[in-house]
């Protein structure tokens, strides 16, 4: 796999991670806000689903990141910090 292609894949995963973080923030604000228990349950399930998806994307991103040393890439560290992971 070429370096440009691998970098593009990692960038795409970082973008997906940021989008999931934004969606999770949206649903976190709505948790418990409804009088209907079904609506609250649905919101909790969606929120948990987004958290699981973020974890899976983080795992994939970790596997695709080149192992050049013990220190984490500054760009990757900034993306993880921005996503709140």
C-alpha positions in Angstrom: 0.0 0.0 0.0 1.4 3.4 -1.0 2.1 6.0 1.7 -0.3 8.5 0.1 -3.1 5.9 0.1 -2.4 5.0 3.7 -2.4 8.6 4.7 -5.7 9.2 2.9 -7.3 6.2 4.7 -6.1 7.5 8.1 -7.4 11.0 7.2 -10.8 9.5 6.3 -11.0 7.6 9.6 -10.1 10.8 11.5 -12.9 12.6 9.7 -15.3 9.8 10.5 -14.2 9.9 14.2 -14.8 13.7 14.3 -18.3 13.2 12.8 -19.2 10.5 15.3 -18.0 12.7 18.1 -20.2 15.5 17.0 -23.2 13.1 16.7 -22.5 11.8 20.2 -22.4 15.3 21.6 -25.8 15.9 20.1 -27.3 12.8 21.6 -25.7 13.3 24.9 -27.5 16.6 25.3 -30.8 14.9 24.6 -30.4 12.0 27.1 -33.3 11.9 29.6 -34.9 15.0 28.2 -38.1 13.5 27.1 -41.1 12.5 29.3 -41.5 9.3 27.2 -39.4 6.4 28.5 -39.3 4.9 25.0 -37.8 8.1 23.5 -35.3 8.2 26.3 -34.4 4.5 25.8 -34.0 5.1 22.0 -31.7 8.0 22.7 -29.6 6.0 25.1 -29.2 3.2 22.6 -28.2 5.7 19.9 -25.7 7.3 22.2 -24.2 4.0 23.1 -24.1 2.9 19.5 -22.1 6.1 18.6 -19.7 5.4 21.5 -19.1 1.8 20.3 -18.6 3.0 16.7 -16.0 5.6 17.9 -14.1 2.8 19.7 -14.1 0.6 16.6 -12.8 3.4 14.4 -10.2 4.2 17.0 -9.0 0.6 16.9 -8.8 0.6 13.1 -7.0 3.9 13.1 -4.5 2.5 15.6 -3.9 -0.6 13.4 -3.3 1.6 10.4 -0.9 4.0 12.1 2.7 3.2 11.3 4.7 2.0 14.2 7.6 4.4 14.0 8.4 4.6 17.7 6.8 5.0 21.1 5.6 8.5 20.6 2.2 9.2 18.9 2.0 11.3 15.8 1.1 14.9 16.7 -1.6 15.0 14.1 -3.1 11.8 15.5 -2.9 13.0 19.1 -4.7 16.2 18.1 -7.5 14.3 16.4 -7.9 12.0 19.4 -8.0 15.0 21.8 -10.5 16.8 19.7 -12.7 13.8 19.6 -12.5 13.5 23.4 -11.1 10.0 23.5 
